Amino acid sequence: MGYVEDLRKLVGHRPLILVGSAVVLVDSQGRILLQQRKFPKGKWGLPGGLMELGESTEDAARREVYEETGLKVNELKLINVYSGSQLSKAENGDEFYVVTIAYYSENFEGQLHINQQESLDLQFFYPHEFPEYMVGSHRVMLDEYLAKYYNQK
């Protein structure tokens, strides 16, 4: 059982502030890894997830990428920190606000492996090929990454 699940036992569906990380992984061809998620069903987004107790945001980013993709991330570079007043609601009724720290990396290794519990698919896309059906906040992170860092190569 994880930290958020333990918290939910205490507070039920009441709003929480959750902290997580998301990672833009860029391969040697300039393509970006996207994950087609089971939740929200079928939406494409970045690998990432919520921190556990005792983790740094970098630790959470590396752990989540490994769990979701089988890839080990070495160097992480900060894109930005995202937060806001938008209340999100999970399918089960849990309410939350999210603070997300977004990173990017071109330094990773391993074989791509789909975690069947969380993902429907994993694919590398060129930016002009991104799917339309994406997690909105992840699209914002990708747009900022593309504007700040992608064109500098």
N, C-alpha and C positions, 0 to 999 in steps of 0.2 A: 504494500500500500504506500502511496506517495504522499507528499506533504499536502497537496491540494485536496486529495481525497480525505485525509485526516482532518483538515480544516472544515471540510463540508459536513463531516459528522457532527461537528460542534455548532456550526452556524446555519446549516440547511442551505436554502437557496438564496439567502440574503447576499447583497452585493459585496464583493471582495475586490481588492486591488491585487493583481497578479503581475509578476515580473517574468519576462521571457526573453528569448533570443531567437533571431532568425538569421540565416546565412545565405548570401549570394555566392554560389560556387561557380567559378568561371574556368572552363577547360582551355586547353592550348589552342583551340580553334575559335575562341571568343564566344562560345555558347554558354548559356546559363542553365543550371540544373533546376528544374521545377518538379514538384511532387503533386500528383493528382491525389487529393485527400479523400478519405472515406467520410470525414466530417469537417466542414460542411460537404455533403455528398457531391463528389465529382469536381469540386472546385480545385483549380490549380493554385499552388502557392510555393513558398520557400520552405526548405527544411528548417525545423526549429521547434521550440516548445518552451515549457515553463521550467523555472529554476526549482531545484530541490534544496532543502536545508543544507547549509555548509558549502554550497557551490558558488563560484563566481559566475558572472554572466558568460564569460568565455568558456568556463567549464561546461555550463549548460548548453552552450552552442555546440561545442565539440561532441558532447554526449548525445544530444538530440540528433545531430547529423549522422553520427555513427549508428544509432538505433534505427533511424528511418531509412538510411541509404547504404550502410556498410562501409562508408568512406571515412577515413581518418583525416581530420583537418589539422594542419600544422600551424601555419601563421594566420592570424585573424587581424583584419584592419577594420576600424570603426567607420561605419557610414553615418549613423546618427542615432539618437534616442527619440522614440516616438511615444506620445501619450496624448490623452485628450479626455474630453467630457462625455464621450459616447459610451453609453452603457450597452454592453453586449449581453445576450441571453442565449445560453446553450439550449439544445433540444430538450434536455431534461428539466429546464427551468432555472438552472444555476445562473445567477447574474454576476457580472464582473466588469471591471475596468482593467485595461492592460497597459503596462509600461513595457515596451519592446525595444531592446537594444539590437540594432541591425549591424551585421558585419559582412565583409566580403573576403574571399580568399581565392587565390589561384594555386595555392600550395596544399594539395590534398593527395591522398593515395588510397589504393584499395580497389576492390571490385564492387560495382554497383549491385545492390541487393535490395529488393522491395520487401519492406516489413508489411506482411499481409494484414496485420491488425490495424495499421494506420493509413496505408497507401493502396491506391488502385494501380498507380503507374509512376514511373520516374523517367524523365526524358530531359536531354539537353536541347535547348532552343536558342537560335539566334534571336536577338531582340525583336526583329521585325516579324518573327514567327510566333510570338507569345500567344497562347490561347486567349480567347475573349473572356471565358468564364473563370475569373481569378478572384482570390481573396483580395478585397479592396485595399486593405492596409498594406498588403504585400506588394500590390501594384505601385503604391506610393513609394515604398522603399526601393523597388526596382527602378522607378523613374528617377529618384534622387541619385542612386548609384550610377545609372547611365549618364546623367547630366554631369556629375562630378568627376567620375573616374573612368568610365568606359571609353570615352572619346579621346582620352589622353594617351592611348596605346598606339 
